[in-house]
Amino acid sequence: MFTGATALTFLELSQTGNPLVTVVFPQFRAGTRKLLAVDSEHIYAMGGTTVGQYYGTCTILE
């Protein structure tokens, strides 16, 4: 986990060693108490690459 003034970033390595990144921003989605977030995956498998990015929100549990 990495913290900064503009984001909280989580870095995970999959079982195959591919990096998965989740970034949570210090901004609520309009009209909610859910924080804006982005997931990114960077995959190399079977001689090719695939990338994906997903936008959404997350909820504070405490």
N, C-alpha and C positions, 0 to 999 in steps of 0.2 A: 504494500500500500504506500502511496505517495500523496502527501498533502501539499497544497499550495493555496494562494489567495483566491484563485479562480476555479479550483476543482479538487475533488477527492478522486484519486485514480487507483484502481485495483488491477494488478497484473497477475494472470494465471497462466501456467503452462499446461497444456493438455497432456494426456498420457503419451502422445506421439511427439511432444516437444513444440507444438504450435502455440504461439502467443494469443491469448484472449484478453482483451482490455475492456474494462468498464470504467466510465468516467461519470461522476455525479457532480452536477453544477449547483452553486449556491443560489438557485433561483427556482421559485415555485411556478408550476404551470398555472396560468391565469385562472382564478376562481377556485383553486384547490390548495391543499397542503401537501401536494406531491412534488418532489424535486425532479427537475429535468435530468435525464440520463441518456447515455449513448453506450452501446456495446459494439465492439469491433472484433472481428476474428480474421486471422491471417493464416491460411492453411496451405501447406505444401504436402501433397500426397500423390503417389503414383505418377511422379514425374511432371505434375502440373500444379498450378497455384489457383487458389480461390480466396477471395476476400468478401467479407460481408459487414454491413453496418446497419444497426437497428436503433431507432430513436424511440424514446418513451419516457416513462416516469418511474420513480421508486418512492416507497413510503418509509418514513422514519418509524421504527417499531418501539422506541423508548420515549 
